[in-house]
Amino acid sequence: MSAPLKTDAPFYTEEELDRLELSDPVAALRIAREQAQLRRQLATQPPAGAETAAPDAAGLEAVLAEARQILRRDGGDIEFVSVENSVLTVRLKGSCSGCPRAPLDLKQVVEALVRRRYPQITEVRNQY
């Protein structure tokens, strides 16, 4: 079980941490670690209102556009096919089609982005 978010603590800028490091390096390191942990926790939480937002085609297209930018780095692409119940169906195209890493990218890139915005989506499938 993770610790509750400590959102009441102030965030220090890099410059402030650099100045603090000159006078108290142990405190600066502790604060930097706490801030990094808080950023990671905040990044894994869905946006406010995402629990109630029903996944619609336009919203899913926006999330897939973000995934598309990542996949295009290696010559791939993605296309929205459908959403039924809690399963999103997409089609991987370009270099992603037939790539041995495609299932990994589908799970770690596409599904992670979609589920962060729409946690009610339980699975992302590729339609060949």
Buried (B, 14 or more C-beta within 10 A) or exposed (E): EEEEEEEEEEEBEEEEBEEBBEEEEEEBEEBBEBBEBBEEBEEEEBEEEBEEBEBEEEBBEEBBEBBBEBBBEEEBBBEBEEBEEEEBBBBBBBBBEEBEEBEEBBEEBBBEBBBBBBBBBEEBBBEE
